[in-house]
Amino acid sequence: MRPLQISAETAQKLAKSLNVPLEQIMHMPQHILLVKLAEVNAKESNEKKD
C-alpha cells in the first residue's frame, strides 16, 4: 500500500484533529481515514448544535 497523496500541511491538520501520530495518518488506508474524518465531523457538528 502506498502512502496517501496529501500535502504535509493537510497531514499535520488531520493528525491533530484525529489525535494520532503523523506517521499513522500517512500510512492509514484511505477508506479508514474517511470514516475517521466523518466521525470527527459529526462530533464537531453535535458540539456546535449544543
SULJOGI-V168622 format. One record per helix or strand of 3 or more residues. SS is the DSSP state (H for helix, E for strand). FROM is the first residue (numbers start at 1). LEN is the number of residues. Records with the same first field share a line. If there is no record, write none. Layout:
SS = FROM-LEN ; FROM-LEN
//
This chain:
H = 8-11 ; 22-5 ; 30-20
//
